[in-house]
């Protein structure tokens, strides 16, 4: 499946009034189990040098609702962060933007995956955080999960977990922002974790 089709599916899982075939799971605070294995991500700390003529960080795909000039994606330095971060800034009147990356499906198929990311929401006017979309045969949405944080102080770790069905064809992590202002993201991690209660 193309990155563009998965981004559209991610947007459908998070945008108001749109839902996926499977209901979204909101992550709940609970003691976190120890990861079994890490999952391969590329440029997860946003330290790779930017590519000329491309605002989106290397290894990430960036898009937004309708107007492609409605949000700005940039590498920035923000107080309290180590090195570069991904900053998404609202520019024109559109509801959401997302930066996404495909996860190696062989590493997570039939397993439970946890995604964590540091999120800075002190200037956001909506919400921001990680979303995950799982696609099956024919691009059918199998499952999705999200943790979207409102405006807050400083950097906050957002955590979301999802069970990846054995018949999944693709899994995509998205860093999602809705509303005005800006949000920043750093240190994205993905891991395989034990099922709940084990």
Long-range contacts (C-beta under 8 A, 24 or more apart in sequence): 1-135, 1-139, 1-169, 1-170, 3-61, 3-100, 3-102, 4-61, 4-63, 5-139, 6-100, 6-102, 6-133, 6-135, 6-170, 6-172, 7-61, 7-63, 7-98, 7-100, 7-172, 7-174, 9-133, 9-135, 9-139, 9-141, 9-172, 10-98, 10-100, 10-131, 10-133, 10-144, 10-172, 10-174, 10-176, 11-63, 11-65, 11-96, 11-98, 12-141, 13-131, 13-133, 13-141, 13-144, 13-146, 14-96, 14-98, 14-131, 14-146, 14-148, 14-174, 14-176, 14-178, 15-65, 15-95, 15-96, 15-178, 16-95, 20-133, 20-141, 20-143, 20-144, 21-140, 21-141, 21-142, 22-141, 22-142, 22-143, 22-144, 24-144, 24-145, 24-146, 25-143, 25-144, 25-145, 25-146, 25-160, 25-162, 26-145, 26-146, 26-147, 27-145, 27-146, 27-147, 27-158, 27-159, 27-160, 27-161, 32-114, 32-159, 32-193, 33-193, 33-194, 33-198, 34-193, 34-194, 35-114, 35-191, 35-192, 35-193, 36-191, 36-192, 36-193, 36-194, 37-107, 37-191, 37-192, 38-189, 38-190, 38-191, 38-192, 39-103, 39-104, 39-107, 39-108, 39-113, 39-190, 39-191, 39-192, 40-103, 40-104, 40-107, 41-101, 41-103, 41-173, 41-188, 41-189, 41-190, 42-101, 44-187, 44-188, 44-189, 45-83, 45-84, 45-186, 45-187, 45-188, 46-75, 46-83, 46-84, 46-85, 46-86, 46-185, 46-186, 47-83, 47-84, 50-75, 56-99, 57-86, 57-99, 59-101, 60-86, 60-99, 60-100, 60-101, 61-99, 61-100, 61-101, 62-97, 62-98, 62-99, 62-100, 63-97, 63-98, 63-100, 64-94, 64-96, 64-97, 64-98, 65-94, 65-95, 65-96, 65-97, 66-94, 67-92, 67-94, 70-94, 70-97, 71-97, 71-177, 73-97, 73-99, 76-184, 78-120, 78-184, 80-120, 80-154, 80-155, 81-118, 81-120, 81-155, 81-184, 81-186, 82-186, 82-187, 83-186, 84-186, 85-120, 85-184, 85-185, 85-186, 86-175, 86-184, 86-185, 86-186, 87-182, 87-183, 87-184, 88-128, 88-175, 88-177, 88-182, 88-183, 88-184, 88-185, 89-181, 89-182, 90-125, 90-177, 90-179, 90-180, 90-181, 90-182, 95-126, 95-178, 95-179, 96-176, 96-177, 96-178, 97-176, 97-177, 98-131, 98-174, 98-175, 98-176, 98-177, 99-174, 99-175, 99-185, 100-172, 100-173, 100-174, 100-175, 101-172, 101-173, 101-188, 102-170, 102-171, 102-172, 103-171, 103-172, 103-173, 103-190, 105-164, 105-168, 105-169, 105-170, 105-171, 107-192, 108-164, 108-168, 108-171, 108-190, 108-192, 109-164, 109-165, 109-166, 109-168, 110-164, 110-165, 110-166, 111-163, 111-164, 111-192, 112-161, 112-162, 112-163, 112-164, 112-192, 112-193, 112-194, 112-195, 112-196, 113-161, 113-162, 113-163, 113-164, 113-171, 113-190, 113-191, 113-192, 113-193, 114-159, 114-160, 114-161, 114-190, 114-191, 114-192, 114-193, 115-159, 115-160, 115-161, 115-162, 115-173, 115-188, 115-189, 115-190, 116-157, 116-158, 116-159, 116-187, 116-188, 116-189, 116-190, 117-157, 117-158, 117-175, 117-185, 117-186, 117-187, 117-188, 117-189, 118-155, 118-156, 118-157, 118-158, 118-185, 118-186, 118-187, 119-149, 119-155, 119-156, 119-157, 119-158, 119-183, 119-184, 119-185, 120-154, 120-155, 120-156, 120-183, 120-184, 120-185, 120-186, 121-149, 121-150, 121-151, 121-152, 121-156, 121-183, 122-151, 122-152, 122-153, 122-154, 123-151, 123-181, 123-182, 123-183, 124-150, 124-151, 124-177, 124-179, 124-180, 124-181, 124-182, 124-183, 125-151, 125-179, 125-180, 125-181, 126-150, 126-177, 126-178, 126-179, 126-180, 126-181, 127-177, 127-178, 127-179, 128-175, 128-176, 128-177, 128-178, 128-183, 128-185, 129-158, 129-160, 129-175, 129-176, 130-158, 130-160, 130-173, 130-174, 130-175, 130-176, 130-188, 131-160, 131-173, 131-174, 131-176, 132-160, 132-162, 132-171, 132-172, 132-173, 132-174, 133-171, 133-172, 133-174, 134-162, 134-164, 134-165, 134-168, 134-170, 134-171, 135-168, 135-169, 135-170, 135-171, 135-172, 136-165, 136-167, 136-168, 136-169, 137-167, 137-169, 142-167, 142-168, 146-176, 148-176, 148-178, 151-181, 155-186, 161-193, 163-195
